[in-house]
Amino acid sequence: MVPGTAVGVFFGDLVYTWLALRLARKTGRSDVTAMPLGLDTPSTIGLAYAVLGPAYIATRDPVLTWQIGMATLFMIGVVKIAASFFGGWVQRIIPTAGLLGSIAGSACCCSVSCGD
């Protein structure tokens, strides 16, 4: 999981940088920045403990476990791509505070577990 995640984050950051540069050129502004792409920690931990761990325990086959993980990630990607078309609609009907709640929950969990 780690090498693939590192490569994915690297290429995601390159895409966000390219998008920011394109927006800066298009708008003529110099204060445009790229949002850094990072790990979705709760999903990463959830994948390890809810998918990969049980799959390995049930099969004792690391290759099959890897295949199950890849199939799961592919299905997650399909759902995220399909859901991305409804982002504007979700932003209109859900208050901003409600949309930021999951981020605040992750920060709270990280600070408690990290001892900060």
N, C-alpha and C positions, 0 to 999 in steps of 0.2 A: 504493500500500500504506500509506503513512504516514497520510493523513487517516482512512482506514477503521480503521486500527489504533488511532489516538488516540480515535476515537469509541467503538470497542468496549471499550477499556480504561476509558474514562470511565463508560460505562453498566455495565460489569462491577463497577467500584468502587462505584457507587450501589447495585447489587443486594446486594453483600456488606455494605455499610453497613446497608441495610434489614434484612438477615438478622440482623446483630449486634444491632440495636436490638430486633428482635422477640424474639430469644433473651434479651436483658437483661430485657425486660418479662415474658417467660414465666417466667424463673427468679428474678426479683427481685434479680439481681446487678448491681453497678455496675462490675465489672471485665471486662466482655465487650468484646472489640475485634473489628474486622473485619480479615480477612486481605487485604492489598492485592493487587489483581489486576495482574499485569504481563505483559510480553511473554515468550513462549516463544522466546527468542533462537535456540537451535539450529534450531527448526522454521522460524522466519522466514528465517534464512539459508539453510536447506535448501530452502525453497520458492523463494527467489530464484535459487539456483544450480542446483537440480536440476529445477525445473519451468519457471519463467518464462524464465530465460536460454536453455535449450535450445529452448523453444517459439518464442521470438522469433528465434533463429538459424535454426531450421528453416523458419519461415513468413515472416519479415520483415513480419508483420502485427501491429501493436500491439493491435488490437481482438480478434483471435483469441487472442493471448497473454493478454489480460485475461480473455477468456471461459474459457480453459483454467485460469487461476489461480482464477477463481471456482468452476468445477466442482470443482477440486481441494480448495478450502477447504470446499465443501459436503460432499464425500465424507469429508473429515477430520472434520467435525462429526458426520456420521452415525455414523462409527466410534466417536468419543468418547462420543456419547450411548449407543450400544449397550454400550460397555465400562463406562460408569459404573454399570451395574447389577451389575457384578461387583467393585466396589471393596472392599466389605467382605470378600469371599472372598479377594481378593488380599492384603489386609492381614493376614488370619489365617494364610495359608500362607507368606508371604515375610517374613523377619525385617526389622525396621525399618531396620537398617543397609543392607540390600539395596535397600530402597525409596528411601533417601536418597542412594544412590550416584550417581544421575544428576544430582542437584542439586549434589553436591560436584564432579562432573566439569565441570559448567557453570561453577561458580565458579572452578575451577582454570584452565580455558581462558580465562575472562574476565580473570583477574588476570595471566596470562601475556601475553595479547594487549594488555592495557591498560598493561602495564609496572609493575603494582603489586607 
